């Protein structure tokens, strides 16, 4: 009798339900950030919808393939910090095609990290405090959005904030998804909406434009935040649950997937960090050898959700920007808290870390290159000076 025949129905229901939950929570918590990031980089609503759909479908296909082939609960996600980086960076010279060129540079660097172990180890030697401070600087202004929305639209923002706070108290995992639902209900009540029936899913290929400016201002920071804030924590989640996959093949596959998604407008893919715990932990199945089924179920759910990307984009495009920014800011608060905690861990690095954070949060770039890159350079330079002085 096959393994499937020996399994009880609970061996399928538990991991499947955990996987579906992980996908729904992951999508609902961050899709507004992805759409905002792509729009901030110059994407039209159709291009943003195409990018979101590409990310969902490609990471779904990769998740199914990696789960079945490795029998490990390897969860693939989009780079939420990368989307936040795009919001902070803005439209590059050359518009969205130039941003897509930056996405492809980041994808190439991820592949290189998998093919060339020495390069991957070198990236891993970037002080975590500096990488975390750069991410915190990128996120800081975005996390002020709920306060700004409260000033501009108090009666619409207050229910969202109260919902978020109450869900944090009683059902933390659902705080952002339920807040998104409340936001959508308020938008539907207060805003004329477009004809959603006309928003059919449609991939749109973007011809990339490459330039040194976007490679440095988008490609390199996108690669660093993806590695530092997604891939490294994602590996930690797997190892914490007793799984020790080879990192090289994972980086190669996610880098190639990122390249494919980039051609249709998606920014980057990586190991899941937060929702990965739902699929790799005992909640997915008591038997560690059967938890990979949860990641396969999550991947299949992402494909289904991706087919509705055009509807989500049309809805977001018609909504008051302040409200969308507010719920996105709430979704990013845990990432900001984690980044700040990681940045300030080592006392001897705090001045370089604060300099990195300050420059990255300033919103000021030079020579067409965004502040995230300059924050990392400034903090790294000060760290070298202080290290040599000591």
Steps between C-alpha positions, in 0.01 A plus 500: 500500500631849419593757763191695402287194561642452849439862599189593690280788394649710782842466336363705211255732674742636761788597266260617229313730738829632641629569149183675385504711818867595445430608142187701581667674795817570298306636202254710699774642722725626223336524157416868556871564566599318180252699291607827662866420441452422134288812449763711678762362259293626205277203418155562354209324675509229231875452541467488880225238469719303261791517745287380790356216292847398377636489854208286621501256208878457475553458872207259505655285228840513669349412836326194358814385318734552797260347750442182300860455392669566835225380736590801715264783604678765292266798470553757224380860539532838334738756647279724712799710617594527133158646422543745789838595354331588170254729678787685666712516182233631262497507121850455356630679192362294214174417679372154581704323227813628678363369831449160334865516395583547869282200590698288254830617650378391844388164355842453342672571832278245677593238237868593541471450877380146430756417231801656672515399869776752573279784378210369708724487808625852429143629494442318827791695652326835451437603862143411583470825693566707187264296282229522767556875541471552124171309498374692804582828328306393191201394710493796740320752279257235377404411857404863565214460250235397760569819698478717187183324392352561844559871450358509147215244525435446873154344478610247239838425655386459861298179439802347324732582791252373760449177306874447472556563873217271609611219269855533634355440844277203418625346172839646410547295183187651343561863603606625158271280283193604699614863488524466121143367489377795710691738271339350193156525660558869578628563147196328351273712718672835439652483151354447150665184367587403143343212313688212664342253258715653226825439689591165349844358583747596229878459512688790347862452398730794563816550295769588758731799478838465669701783652771531762280733708211255535740208551646684800186669635257209447685181407763491775277619791222266385745211504633591846162546669371183337796299626524660844135537592343204317744225398709496818196505737329245273795264536496561876133395516577178312803419713310581817249231403768241422542548122839567344463548123790594274487874446660509154216331311242709684668826401542386140134398466361812672735720296384343175138533611564864588638559150191349337264699724702819434427482130130527587547771765574309823780622726663192667435164661667331795447265789198585711588612851187566708239276337766228455457413867140396432617241248823383666374473857287242682185693408541361147537136612640310800721299262783721364519280190147598396516876551612562142136443403414829669742690276356328192147600608618858565663514157185379326294758692735778388439405136125533554543832682727625222220460246311767692788749493330724242193532720715592799694757296182659361355526850819653642526749210150631578556525875611810696882472506517600866295201611705253296821652634363478853426128488832438323677691777331284762611188314861625500518590871616148607773513234610842627508376859702195400742708293557750782555220751751332269675827423567594862612162632876572502591802713832570322318533164229740611645822355553352151157337528331828592681676215378233256146532631506882485627517143266225378201666670587847367352436157792691347701341221803611303597459134166334431569227758250450784566551873499129592828441319662814642389406850679168471812669358505770771453253785753258357761774456452623858524144629833454320634830639398412857637147466840625381508770767454238767 
